[in-house]
């Protein structure tokens, strides 16, 4: 009896072989319906190209990185419903995007990265090239960067003596229907860059690129200031949602 009790106590008090180890349960992720949908969508895009996916599916593909595990289709539809189309989703301001449920900082960053890449690609087609002979690329670039903005933006393309683009700069952004532009500041910057000529560009968020009286008056002031300094104003382009207006073509310059 004594031996039995001693043995039982001995084994009961003996340290476990595993006391010095941290035991952890390793959980392997289980494939879900969401995972399967994502892979099928990626495979279709990779195999068949961009034309094989609808706008909401392309938006889903963009959202996958920002939201790793959840179904992003509802958010893709919500964004398209709120802004109208993919272009306007990408062009929307961070503040407006943040108003959409589920659209957090990671999503906003991904969307703005894609927008920035698109702008850089369009701009690359213009840099160090004769702008006058690449007019369609100029128009494409202006539409890419400005057509879907919800406020007015004023940009200036500065050209050298060979009409090569040397700088593309924003010189003001404003409200839904107004952006302040100061001819003196425009000419000051042109002189700093040693520019020989300019192209003015601004957008009309309303979608109608018809020049206003204020647009015409401001353009005449800049043209007159340029002539004094031997700086040519080639054109002033107003960008609408799907079309543009050229002051040169309208006989306003």
N, C-alpha and C positions, 0 to 999 in steps of 0.2 A: 504493500500500500504506500509505504514511504517512497519507494522508488518511482511508483506511478505518479505521485504528486510532484516529486522533484522533476521528473521528465516533463510533465505538463507545464510546470512553472518555467523550466528552462526554455522550452520552445515558445512559450507565451511572451517571454521577456527578450528573446533574441531579436536583434535589429533586422529589419527587412533588408534584403539585398538591394532594394530599389530606393531606399530612403535618401540616398545622396543624389538622386536624379530627378529632374523636373519632367514629369510625365505630361505630355501634351497630346491631345487628340488631333490628328491631322485630317482636316476636312477637305476633300477634293470637290471642286465645283461641279455641280451636276448640270449638264446642258439643259437649257430651257427652250421654250417656244420662241422667246425673244432672240436667243443666240442663233437658232435656226433661221429665223427671218433675216437677221443681219447678214449671215453668211450667204444666204441665197441672193440677197440684194447686192452684196459685194461681188459675188460671182457673175451675176447678170451684167453689172456695170463693167467689170473687167473683160468679160468675154464679148459682149455685144456693143459696148461703148455707151457714151452719154445719151445718145438718142433713144436708147432702150428703156430709160427710166423717166418717169413723169417728174414735174417740178417738186412735188411733195416728197418723192422718193430721193431725189437729189439732195433735198434739204435734210432728209433723214440721214443720209450718208455723212453729211457735214456735222450732224448732231451726235453721231455715234461716239466720237472722241470726247466730246464734252460731257456726255451722260453715258457712262460705260455699261450700266446694267438694266436700265429701265426701257420700256417701250417709248420711243420718241415720236411715233407717228401722230399721236394727239397734239403734241407741241408743234410739229411741222404744219399740220392743218390749221392750228390756231394762229401761227405766224402768217401764213398765206391769207387767212381770212381777215386778219387785222390790217395787213399792208397791201394786199392786192395781188402781188406777184413776187417771184424770187428776187428780181432786181431791187424792188422796193424794200424787201426784207433786209437785204445786204446793205442798202443805203440808209436804212433807218438809224436814227441817233441812238446811242446807248440808253439814254433816258427813256425814249419811247419803247425800246425793246424790253427794258426792265419792267414795264407795265404789264407784260404778258406773263400769266401764271406759268411757272416752270422755266422761265427764261432768266437764269442766273448769270453770275459773272463769267463762268466758264463758257457758257453758250454765247454770250455777247462777244467774248474774246475770239472765239472761233469764227463767228460771222464777220467781225471786223477784219480779221486776218485775211479771209477770202476776198473781201472788198478791196483791201490794200493791195493784194497780189494782182487783182484784175486791173487796178489803176496803174500799177507799175508796168504791167505787160503792155497796156495801151500806150503809155508814155514812152516806153522803150522804142516803139515804132517811129517816134518823132525825133528823138534826140539825135543831134548831129546829122540831121538830114535837111534838105531843102524843103521847107514847109509848103511853099507855094506849089511845088510839083507833087506834094503828098497830101493834097487837100482832103481826100476822102479819109485818110488816116487822122487828120486833124479833127474832122467832124466826128469820127468814131470815138476818138479819145474824149472829146468834149461831152458826148452823150454818155459815155461810160462813167465819167466822173461827176456829171452834174444833172443829168436828166431826171433823176429820181430823188433829188434832195427836196426837203419840205420847207426850206428857207432859201432866199436868194443868196447866191455866191458870185463874186466878181473875180475873174482871173485875168491875168495878162500873160501872153506869150511874147517873150522878148527875142528878137531876131538880130543876127549880125548882117554885115553888108552883102553876104551871099544868101540871105534869107534862111539861114540855118538856125534852128532853135537853140538858144543858149541858156534860157531859163524859162520856167513855167511856175508862176507864183500866184497865190491867192492874195488879193488886195482888198478884201472886205467880204463880210457876210452879214446879213441883216435879217429882216423879218420876212413874212410871207410874200410881200409885194414891194419891198424897198431895201436897197443896200447903198450905204453912203460911199461915194467915190470922189476923190479930190484930185483934180488934174495936176496940181502942183506936186503931189506925192508920186503920181504916176511918172511925171517927167524926171523927178529927182532920182527915182529908182532906175529909170532908163539910162540916165547919165552915169550912174554908178556902175552899171553893167556894160557900159559902152555900146548900148544897143543902137542899131541903125533904123529899126522899124518895130512896130507893135501889132499885135492882134488882140483886141479886147473880146472877152467872152463872159457872158453871164446867163443865168438860167431864170426861167419863169416857172415857179412851182405850180401855177395854175394850169400849166400844160400848153397855154397859148403863147407862141413866141412873137406875137405882134409887138413892135416897139411902141412904148408909151412916149408921150411928149417929153417926159423927163429923161428917158433913154436917149432920145434924139438930141436934146439940148446938151446933155453931158458929153455925148460923143463929139458934137461940134466944138465944145470947149477943149477937149483933149486934142482933137485934130488941129485946132488953131495953135495951141501951145506947142505941139510937135513941129509945126511948120516953122515957128520961131527958132527952134533948136535944131532944125534939119533932121527931125525924126519922123519917119513916115508912118501914118496909121493905115495899115493895109485893109483892115476890116473890123467890124464889130459883129459878133455872132451871138444871137440870142437862142438859147437851147430850150425847147419845149419837151413834152413827154415823148413824142414820136417824130417830131420834125424840128427844123431850125430856121431862123431868119438871118440872112446875110445883108448887112447895111449896104455893102458894095453892090450886091445883086439888085437890091431895091432902089438903087440910085440915090441913097442917102449919104454916100461918100464920093 
